[in-house]
């Protein structure tokens, strides 16, 4: 069977009318949001943090007094397509952090902050104790004792000190 050649489309037939939504705008909005409505997601996240959606999950979640919130600080004339927010994990402006990205990237940022902790050092491991626990590795215990002939008049007991060295790899 012979196929007929289709006529070339005319440019005036390809234009969208003013009543039709722009396909380009719809694609740009999908890219900007990543298919996520950030405001709706944040409402669900806040409910999860406060333990208010236990009926939906059938799990008992510890109720937290923390009320996370954010301010949209995206400049009015922004053309980047990115949203910028001031995210306050504990609801306090002073502990907030700026986050920027598409809606789905903002969701990822917030969840990552929750996994890592507050990020401000509160509750974090100090630099002195930042090494991994070495329990189970062989150890050498060094005990230091002040000689009795070096005691001062006011001292009744010698000064002692202990240092434990773990031998990793043995």
FILOVO-434026 format. One record per residue: residue in three letters; x, y, z of N, C-alpha, C in turn; residue number from 1; chain. Coordinates in nm, 4 decimals, decimal comma, m for minus. Layout:
N
ala; X; Y; Z; X; Y; Z; X; Y; Z; NUM; A;
...
//
This chain:
170
unk; 0,0853; m0,1164; 0,0000; 0,0000; 0,0000; 0,0000; 0,0900; 0,1228; 0,0000; 1; A;
unk; 0,0612; 0,2150; m0,0780; 0,1410; 0,3371; m0,0900; 0,1022; 0,4351; 0,0195; 2; A;
unk; 0,2016; 0,4996; 0,0758; 0,1734; 0,5991; 0,1784; 0,1758; 0,7370; 0,1170; 3; A;
unk; 0,0839; 0,8181; 0,1674; 0,0796; 0,9539; 0,1162; 0,1734; 1,0420; 0,1959; 4; A;
unk; 0,2337; 1,1322; 0,1282; 0,3227; 1,2257; 0,1936; 0,2382; 1,3338; 0,2607; 5; A;
unk; 0,2668; 1,3569; 0,3905; 0,1931; 1,4574; 0,4652; 0,2447; 1,5957; 0,4275; 6; A;
unk; 0,1549; 1,6908; 0,4158; 0,2030; 1,8257; 0,3846; 0,2769; 1,8849; 0,5053; 7; A;
unk; 0,3719; 1,9700; 0,4794; 0,4483; 2,0346; 0,5868; 0,3543; 2,1249; 0,6667; 8; A;
unk; 0,3697; 2,1230; 0,7999; 0,2807; 2,2071; 0,8804; 0,3108; 2,3551; 0,8583; 9; A;
unk; 0,2064; 2,4334; 0,8669; 0,2225; 2,5773; 0,8495; 0,2548; 2,6393; 0,9855; 10; A;
unk; 0,3471; 2,7361; 0,9905; 0,3859; 2,7962; 1,1187; 0,2684; 2,8579; 1,1940; 11; A;
unk; 0,1728; 2,9130; 1,1270; 0,0603; 2,9749; 1,1971; m0,0281; 2,8707; 1,2661; 12; A;
unk; m0,0233; 2,7447; 1,2215; m0,1019; 2,6396; 1,2862; m0,0341; 2,5866; 1,4135; 13; A;
unk; 0,0969; 2,6121; 1,4292; 0,1702; 2,5613; 1,5443; 0,1659; 2,6561; 1,6646; 14; A;
unk; 0,1235; 2,7789; 1,6453; 0,1204; 2,8751; 1,7548; 0,0048; 2,8449; 1,8487; 15; A;
unk; 0,0302; 2,8656; 1,9788; m0,0733; 2,8478; 2,0796; m0,1555; 2,9754; 2,0898; 16; A;
unk; m0,2833; 2,9588; 2,1116; m0,3674; 3,0759; 2,1291; m0,3477; 3,1306; 2,2702; 17; A;
unk; m0,3970; 3,2501; 2,2983; m0,3816; 3,3120; 2,4294; m0,4542; 3,2349; 2,5384; 18; A;
unk; m0,5575; 3,1603; 2,5046; m0,6323; 3,0845; 2,6043; m0,5614; 2,9557; 2,6437; 19; A;
unk; m0,4729; 2,9035; 2,5592; m0,4045; 2,7788; 2,5880; m0,2817; 2,8046; 2,6761; 20; A;
unk; m0,2584; 2,7186; 2,7755; m0,1388; 2,7382; 2,8580; m0,0137; 2,7092; 2,7764; 21; A;
unk; 0,0902; 2,7781; 2,8073; 0,2158; 2,7613; 2,7361; 0,2819; 2,6312; 2,7782; 22; A;
unk; 0,3129; 2,5482; 2,6836; 0,3798; 2,4227; 2,7114; 0,5192; 2,4496; 2,7680; 23; A;
unk; 0,5845; 2,5519; 2,7188; 0,7163; 2,5878; 2,7703; 0,7082; 2,6270; 2,9178; 24; A;
unk; 0,6058; 2,7035; 2,9553; 0,5879; 2,7416; 3,0957; 0,5653; 2,6177; 3,1812; 25; A;
unk; 0,4846; 2,5236; 3,1319; 0,4569; 2,4015; 3,2083; 0,5847; 2,3198; 3,2277; 26; A;
unk; 0,6691; 2,3117; 3,1265; 0,7944; 2,2379; 3,1375; 0,8882; 2,3079; 3,2359; 27; A;
unk; 0,8970; 2,4399; 3,2277; 0,9819; 2,5149; 3,3203; 0,9345; 2,4973; 3,4652; 28; A;
unk; 0,8048; 2,4989; 3,4871; 0,7503; 2,4819; 3,6220; 0,7789; 2,3409; 3,6744; 29; A;
unk; 0,7704; 2,2400; 3,5874; 0,8001; 2,1030; 3,6280; 0,9469; 2,0882; 3,6649; 30; A;
unk; 1,0363; 2,1504; 3,5878; 1,1789; 2,1459; 3,6190; 1,2060; 2,2195; 3,7496; 31; A;
unk; 1,1448; 2,3369; 3,7697; 1,1677; 2,4166; 3,8894; 1,1218; 2,3428; 4,0152; 32; A;
unk; 1,0075; 2,2800; 4,0081; 0,9524; 2,2157; 4,1276; 1,0010; 2,0726; 4,1448; 33; A;
unk; 1,0483; 2,0089; 4,0388; 1,0876; 1,8691; 4,0476; 0,9685; 1,7786; 4,0712; 34; A;
unk; 0,8496; 1,8273; 4,0428; 0,7285; 1,7494; 4,0633; 0,6812; 1,7486; 4,2075; 35; A;
unk; 0,7400; 1,8356; 4,2918; 0,7067; 1,8405; 4,4344; 0,6490; 1,9777; 4,4675; 36; A;
unk; 0,5402; 1,9789; 4,5414; 0,4875; 2,1049; 4,5930; 0,5494; 2,1227; 4,7304; 37; A;
unk; 0,6459; 2,2133; 4,7414; 0,7221; 2,2287; 4,8653; 0,6332; 2,2667; 4,9831; 38; A;
unk; 0,5382; 2,3574; 4,9627; 0,4529; 2,4017; 5,0734; 0,3704; 2,2862; 5,1301; 39; A;
unk; 0,3147; 2,2028; 5,0423; 0,2375; 2,0877; 5,0905; 0,3283; 1,9873; 5,1613; 40; A;
unk; 0,4469; 1,9625; 5,1044; 0,5402; 1,8701; 5,1678; 0,5802; 1,9220; 5,3051; 41; A;
unk; 0,6062; 2,0521; 5,3183; 0,6510; 2,1069; 5,4458; 0,5417; 2,0935; 5,5519; 42; A;
unk; 0,4154; 2,1120; 5,5130; 0,3059; 2,0924; 5,6085; 0,3037; 1,9480; 5,6604; 43; A;
unk; 0,3268; 1,8515; 5,5698; 0,3316; 1,7110; 5,6109; 0,4537; 1,6851; 5,6993; 44; A;
unk; 0,5670; 1,7457; 5,6660; 0,6903; 1,7296; 5,7440; 0,6720; 1,7850; 5,8858; 45; A;
unk; 0,6102; 1,9018; 5,8944; 0,5872; 1,9631; 6,0254; 0,4949; 1,8736; 6,1089; 46; A;
unk; 0,3918; 1,8174; 6,0465; 0,3005; 1,7279; 6,1180; 0,3742; 1,6029; 6,1648; 47; A;
unk; 0,4641; 1,5511; 6,0828; 0,5421; 1,4341; 6,1215; 0,6313; 1,4659; 6,2403; 48; A;
unk; 0,6981; 1,5816; 6,2370; 0,7876; 1,6209; 6,3462; 0,7123; 1,6401; 6,4774; 49; A;
unk; 0,5875; 1,6815; 6,4693; 0,5097; 1,7066; 6,5900; 0,4260; 1,5859; 6,6305; 50; A;
unk; 0,4337; 1,4772; 6,5539; 0,3625; 1,3555; 6,5887; 0,2135; 1,3614; 6,5638; 51; A;
unk; 0,1693; 1,4538; 6,4775; 0,0251; 1,4695; 6,4552; m0,0301; 1,3761; 6,3490; 52; A;
unk; 0,0534; 1,3054; 6,2749; 0,0000; 1,2199; 6,1697; 0,0129; 1,0717; 6,2034; 53; A;
unk; 0,0028; 1,0381; 6,3318; 0,0152; 0,8985; 6,3706; m0,0993; 0,8144; 6,3168; 54; A;
unk; m0,2141; 0,8748; 6,2920; m0,3257; 0,8009; 6,2353; m0,2994; 0,7563; 6,0932; 55; A;
unk; m0,2190; 0,8312; 6,0215; m0,1873; 0,7966; 5,8831; m0,0806; 0,6884; 5,8740; 56; A;
unk; 0,0137; 0,6892; 5,9672; 0,1250; 0,5956; 5,9590; 0,1072; 0,4723; 6,0458; 57; A;
unk; 0,0105; 0,4727; 6,1367; m0,0128; 0,3629; 6,2307; 0,1091; 0,3359; 6,3179; 58; A;
unk; 0,1935; 0,4320; 6,3349; 0,3112; 0,4206; 6,4204; 0,3051; 0,5288; 6,5262; 59; A;
unk; 0,3472; 0,4963; 6,6452; 0,3534; 0,5955; 6,7518; 0,4841; 0,6713; 6,7389; 60; A;
unk; 0,4751; 0,7973; 6,7080; 0,5924; 0,8818; 6,6903; 0,6020; 0,9738; 6,8098; 61; A;
unk; 0,7240; 0,9865; 6,8625; 0,7456; 1,0711; 6,9788; 0,7080; 1,2154; 6,9457; 62; A;
unk; 0,6245; 1,2729; 7,0275; 0,5814; 1,4098; 7,0084; 0,6954; 1,5043; 7,0426; 63; A;
unk; 0,7297; 1,5938; 6,9509; 0,8355; 1,6908; 6,9736; 0,7748; 1,8294; 6,9845; 64; A;
unk; 0,8212; 1,9089; 7,0790; 0,7698; 2,0455; 7,0884; 0,8259; 2,1359; 6,9799; 65; A;
unk; 0,9177; 2,0831; 6,8997; 0,9819; 2,1631; 6,7960; 0,8822; 2,1920; 6,6842; 66; A;
unk; 0,8781; 2,3151; 6,6429; 0,7908; 2,3554; 6,5337; 0,8772; 2,4122; 6,4217; 67; A;
unk; 0,9221; 2,3264; 6,3282; 1,0061; 2,3784; 6,2212; 0,9276; 2,4769; 6,1355; 68; A;
unk; 0,9971; 2,5770; 6,0841; 0,9318; 2,6719; 5,9948; 1,0341; 2,7280; 5,8984; 69; A;
unk; 0,9848; 2,7977; 5,7975; 1,0738; 2,8590; 5,6998; 1,0127; 2,9884; 5,6515; 70; A;
unk; 1,0998; 3,0765; 5,6042; 1,0581; 3,1992; 5,5371; 1,1081; 3,1919; 5,3943; 71; A;
unk; 1,0216; 3,2261; 5,3000; 1,0637; 3,2331; 5,1607; 1,1347; 3,3659; 5,1410; 72; A;
unk; 1,2651; 3,3627; 5,1134; 1,3433; 3,4845; 5,0960; 1,3923; 3,4988; 4,9524; 73; A;
unk; 1,3213; 3,4361; 4,8588; 1,3575; 3,4481; 4,7181; 1,3341; 3,5914; 4,6724; 74; A;
unk; 1,4345; 3,6536; 4,6089; 1,4137; 3,7903; 4,5595; 1,2981; 3,7969; 4,4605; 75; A;
unk; 1,2231; 3,9071; 4,4637; 1,1074; 3,9232; 4,3757; 1,1469; 3,9157; 4,2285; 76; A;
unk; 1,2645; 3,9688; 4,1945; 1,3060; 3,9750; 4,0543; 1,3941; 3,8566; 4,0144; 77; A;
unk; 1,3920; 3,7477; 4,0902; 1,4757; 3,6314; 4,0606; 1,4295; 3,5652; 3,9315; 78; A;
unk; 1,5244; 3,5381; 3,8442; 1,4955; 3,4710; 3,7173; 1,5598; 3,3331; 3,7108; 79; A;
unk; 1,6249; 3,2903; 3,8193; 1,6986; 3,1643; 3,8185; 1,6076; 3,0423; 3,8228; 80; A;
unk; 1,4868; 3,0583; 3,8738; 1,3983; 2,9432; 3,8878; 1,4194; 2,8706; 4,0189; 81; A;
unk; 1,5155; 2,9143; 4,0983; 1,5422; 2,8545; 4,2282; 1,4695; 2,9313; 4,3363; 82; A;
unk; 1,4290; 2,8588; 4,4378; 1,3658; 2,9200; 4,5545; 1,4713; 2,9260; 4,6642; 83; A;
unk; 1,4737; 3,0342; 4,7389; 1,5650; 3,0486; 4,8517; 1,4804; 3,0659; 4,9767; 84; A;
unk; 1,5121; 2,9869; 5,0795; 1,4361; 2,9929; 5,2039; 1,5319; 3,0086; 5,3216; 85; A;
unk; 1,4790; 3,0567; 5,4334; 1,5501; 3,0592; 5,5610; 1,4834; 2,9519; 5,6448; 86; A;
unk; 1,5505; 2,8368; 5,6613; 1,4925; 2,7214; 5,7290; 1,5336; 2,7214; 5,8751; 87; A;
unk; 1,4327; 2,7133; 5,9634; 1,4562; 2,7100; 6,1071; 1,4101; 2,5752; 6,1600; 88; A;
unk; 1,5048; 2,4882; 6,1838; 1,4755; 2,3522; 6,2260; 1,3989; 2,3475; 6,3571; 89; A;
unk; 1,4359; 2,4356; 6,4503; 1,3700; 2,4376; 6,5808; 1,2758; 2,5559; 6,5964; 90; A;
unk; 1,2475; 2,6277; 6,4896; 1,1539; 2,7386; 6,4942; 1,2147; 2,8698; 6,5382; 91; A;
unk; 1,3445; 2,8734; 6,5683; 1,4114; 2,9948; 6,6132; 1,4868; 3,0584; 6,4969; 92; A;
unk; 1,4644; 3,1868; 6,4755; 1,5280; 3,2562; 6,3643; 1,6795; 3,2569; 6,3759; 93; A;
unk; 1,7309; 3,2675; 6,4972; 1,8756; 3,2774; 6,5169; 1,9478; 3,1496; 6,4746; 94; A;
unk; 1,8804; 3,0358; 6,4783; 1,9451; 2,9095; 6,4430; 1,9133; 2,8656; 6,3009; 95; A;
unk; 1,8509; 2,9539; 6,2222; 1,8143; 2,9192; 6,0863; 1,9330; 2,9158; 5,9927; 96; A;
unk; 1,9117; 2,8484; 5,8786; 2,0137; 2,8417; 5,7747; 1,9486; 2,8716; 5,6407; 97; A;
unk; 2,0206; 2,9375; 5,5495; 1,9644; 2,9608; 5,4162; 1,9798; 2,8360; 5,3307; 98; A;
unk; 1,8766; 2,8039; 5,2573; 1,8786; 2,6922; 5,1634; 1,8264; 2,7417; 5,0300; 99; A;
unk; 1,8803; 2,6883; 4,9211; 1,8381; 2,7313; 4,7895; 1,8339; 2,6118; 4,6959; 100; A;
unk; 1,7396; 2,6145; 4,6025; 1,7296; 2,5082; 4,5043; 1,5872; 2,4958; 4,4538; 101; A;
unk; 1,5649; 2,3908; 4,3767; 1,4295; 2,3608; 4,3324; 1,3526; 2,3066; 4,4521; 102; A;
unk; 1,2229; 2,2882; 4,4360; 1,1428; 2,2368; 4,5469; 1,1936; 2,1005; 4,5933; 103; A;
unk; 1,2250; 2,0117; 4,4984; 1,2722; 1,8784; 4,5383; 1,4106; 1,8861; 4,6015; 104; A;
unk; 1,4957; 1,9798; 4,5585; 1,6264; 1,9957; 4,6216; 1,6123; 2,0498; 4,7638; 105; A;
unk; 1,5175; 2,1391; 4,7857; 1,4938; 2,1903; 4,9207; 1,4494; 2,0787; 5,0142; 106; A;
unk; 1,3639; 1,9896; 4,9641; 1,3212; 1,8745; 5,0438; 1,4430; 1,7914; 5,0814; 107; A;
unk; 1,5320; 1,7658; 4,9847; 1,6520; 1,6874; 5,0120; 1,7420; 1,7572; 5,1132; 108; A;
unk; 1,7565; 1,8902; 5,1012; 1,8390; 1,9661; 5,1966; 1,7854; 1,9499; 5,3391; 109; A;
unk; 1,6557; 1,9667; 5,3547; 1,5958; 1,9621; 5,4887; 1,6089; 1,8231; 5,5492; 110; A;
unk; 1,5823; 1,7198; 5,4709; 1,5942; 1,5832; 5,5218; 1,7400; 1,5536; 5,5567; 111; A;
unk; 1,8342; 1,6015; 5,4753; 1,9762; 1,5803; 5,5042; 2,0176; 1,6505; 5,6332; 112; A;
unk; 1,9676; 1,7723; 5,6540; 1,9962; 1,8427; 5,7792; 1,9444; 1,7636; 5,8988; 113; A;
unk; 1,8311; 1,6999; 5,8827; 1,7735; 1,6206; 5,9917; 1,8593; 1,4978; 6,0192; 114; A;
unk; 1,9118; 1,4346; 5,9138; 1,9988; 1,3187; 5,9323; 2,1283; 1,3570; 6,0021; 115; A;
unk; 2,1859; 1,4707; 5,9632; 2,3157; 1,5126; 6,0157; 2,3062; 1,5745; 6,1533; 116; A;
unk; 2,1920; 1,6218; 6,1923; 2,1774; 1,6946; 6,3179; 2,1649; 1,8413; 6,2871; 117; A;
unk; 2,1757; 1,9222; 6,3893; 2,1486; 2,0647; 6,3721; 2,2526; 2,1354; 6,2894; 118; A;
unk; 2,3763; 2,0895; 6,2897; 2,4793; 2,1541; 6,2121; 2,5429; 2,2729; 6,2824; 119; A;
unk; 2,4910; 2,3147; 6,3970; 2,5483; 2,4291; 6,4673; 2,6425; 2,3863; 6,5788; 120; A;
unk; 2,6654; 2,2572; 6,5940; 2,7591; 2,2094; 6,6947; 2,6916; 2,1657; 6,8238; 121; A;
unk; 2,5678; 2,2029; 6,8468; 2,4987; 2,1609; 6,9689; 2,4689; 2,0126; 6,9603; 122; A;
unk; 2,5131; 1,9383; 7,0557; 2,4884; 1,7953; 7,0564; 2,5849; 1,7179; 6,9693; 123; A;
unk; 2,6749; 1,7858; 6,9032; 2,7703; 1,7177; 6,8177; 2,8881; 1,6675; 6,9020; 124; A;
unk; 2,9614; 1,5762; 6,8462; 3,0791; 1,5239; 6,9145; 3,1869; 1,6302; 6,9112; 125; A;
unk; 3,2533; 1,6505; 7,0229; 3,3581; 1,7512; 7,0275; 3,4802; 1,7040; 6,9506; 126; A;
unk; 3,5676; 1,7985; 6,9185; 3,6887; 1,7648; 6,8464; 3,7772; 1,6694; 6,9237; 127; A;
unk; 3,7792; 1,6811; 7,0575; 3,8631; 1,5961; 7,1407; 3,8188; 1,4500; 7,1334; 128; A;
unk; 3,6902; 1,4267; 7,1291; 3,6375; 1,2901; 7,1273; 3,5833; 1,2506; 6,9908; 129; A;
unk; 3,6374; 1,3058; 6,8855; 3,5798; 1,2821; 6,7538; 3,6300; 1,1548; 6,6880; 130; A;
unk; 3,7214; 1,0817; 6,7526; 3,7718; 0,9572; 6,6961; 3,6688; 0,8467; 6,7164; 131; A;
unk; 3,6702; 0,7470; 6,6285; 3,5736; 0,6378; 6,6454; 3,6038; 0,5585; 6,7727; 132; A;
unk; 3,5031; 0,4940; 6,8290; 3,5274; 0,4146; 6,9496; 3,6218; 0,2989; 6,9172; 133; A;
unk; 3,7149; 0,2742; 7,0057; 3,8159; 0,1713; 6,9817; 3,8014; 0,0528; 7,0762; 134; A;
unk; 3,6857; 0,0413; 7,1401; 3,6644; m0,0697; 7,2331; 3,6829; m0,2014; 7,1598; 135; A;
unk; 3,7487; m0,2951; 7,2252; 3,7712; m0,4256; 7,1651; 3,9122; m0,4426; 7,1114; 136; A;
unk; 3,9822; m0,3336; 7,0811; 4,1208; m0,3426; 7,0374; 4,2109; m0,3582; 7,1600; 137; A;
unk; 4,3266; m0,4239; 7,1451; 4,4187; m0,4373; 7,2583; 4,4616; m0,2997; 7,3083; 138; A;
unk; 4,4850; m0,2905; 7,4395; 4,5195; m0,1623; 7,4982; 4,6402; m0,1745; 7,5889; 139; A;
unk; 4,7147; m0,0647; 7,5969; 4,8248; m0,0526; 7,6925; 4,7833; 0,0558; 7,7899; 140; A;
unk; 4,7845; 0,0228; 7,9202; 4,7473; 0,1201; 8,0229; 4,8742; 0,1668; 8,0924; 141; A;
unk; 4,8991; 0,2969; 8,0853; 5,0143; 0,3566; 8,1512; 4,9652; 0,4286; 8,2757; 142; A;
unk; 5,0232; 0,3986; 8,3902; 4,9854; 0,4623; 8,5157; 5,1054; 0,5437; 8,5640; 143; A;
unk; 5,0832; 0,6698; 8,5887; 5,1880; 0,7596; 8,6355; 5,1597; 0,7945; 8,7814; 144; A;
unk; 5,2617; 0,7812; 8,8664; 5,2479; 0,8085; 9,0092; 5,3626; 0,9005; 9,0511; 145; A;
unk; 5,3291; 1,0034; 9,1244; 5,4293; 1,0971; 9,1753; 5,5143; 1,0264; 9,2807; 146; A;
unk; 5,6459; 1,0384; 9,2735; 5,7309; 0,9745; 9,3750; 5,7012; 1,0326; 9,5146; 147; A;
unk; 5,7111; 0,9471; 9,6180; 5,6809; 0,9901; 9,7545; 5,7776; 1,0972; 9,8038; 148; A;
unk; 5,9024; 1,0905; 9,7575; 5,9985; 1,1899; 9,8050; 5,9747; 1,3281; 9,7440; 149; A;
unk; 5,8851; 1,3391; 9,6454; 5,8530; 1,4675; 9,5841; 5,7230; 1,5272; 9,6391; 150; A;
unk; 5,6636; 1,4662; 9,7399; 5,5393; 1,5184; 9,7973; 5,5669; 1,6488; 9,8712; 151; A;
unk; 5,4742; 1,7429; 9,8639; 5,4864; 1,8683; 9,9389; 5,4296; 1,8491; 10,0786; 152; A;
unk; 5,4451; 1,9492; 10,1650; 5,3980; 1,9388; 10,3042; 5,2480; 1,9144; 10,3131; 153; A;
unk; 5,1704; 1,9821; 10,2272; 5,0240; 1,9738; 10,2335; 4,9685; 1,8496; 10,1647; 154; A;
unk; 5,0501; 1,7750; 10,0908; 5,0025; 1,6577; 10,0180; 5,0048; 1,5357; 10,1074; 155; A;
unk; 4,8941; 1,4611; 10,1092; 4,8916; 1,3350; 10,1830; 4,9014; 1,2165; 10,0881; 156; A;
unk; 4,8577; 1,2357; 9,9613; 4,8628; 1,1285; 9,8624; 4,9381; 1,1781; 9,7395; 157; A;
unk; 5,0069; 1,0891; 9,6694; 5,0770; 1,1314; 9,5478; 4,9772; 1,1569; 9,4343; 158; A;
unk; 5,0148; 1,2423; 9,3410; 4,9331; 1,2691; 9,2224; 4,9490; 1,1510; 9,1275; 159; A;
unk; 4,8363; 1,1031; 9,0758; 4,8409; 0,9897; 8,9818; 4,7709; 1,0289; 8,8525; 160; A;
unk; 4,8059; 0,9603; 8,7468; 4,7419; 0,9813; 8,6177; 4,7444; 0,8531; 8,5379; 161; A;
unk; 4,6475; 0,8364; 8,4493; 4,6372; 0,7153; 8,3682; 4,6227; 0,7545; 8,2218; 162; A;
unk; 4,6862; 0,6809; 8,1352; 4,6726; 0,7014; 7,9907; 4,6563; 0,5656; 7,9260; 163; A;
unk; 4,5526; 0,5501; 7,8448; 4,5272; 0,4236; 7,7754; 4,5581; 0,4445; 7,6272; 164; A;
unk; 4,6383; 0,3548; 7,5716; 4,6725; 0,3602; 7,4292; 4,6174; 0,2340; 7,3645; 165; A;
unk; 4,5303; 0,2495; 7,2658; 4,4741; 0,1343; 7,1931; 4,5661; 0,0994; 7,0772; 166; A;
unk; 4,5879; m0,0282; 7,0572; 4,6759; m0,0782; 6,9508; 4,5887; m0,1279; 6,8355; 167; A;
unk; 4,5677; m0,0447; 6,7392; 4,4811; m0,0809; 6,6266; 4,5592; m0,1665; 6,5293; 168; A;
unk; 4,4971; m0,2700; 6,4781; 4,5614; m0,3561; 6,3816; 4,6293; m0,4778; 6,4438; 169; A;
unk; 4,6198; m0,4946; 6,5740; 4,6811; m0,6092; 6,6408; 4,5736; m0,6945; 6,7016; 170; A;
//
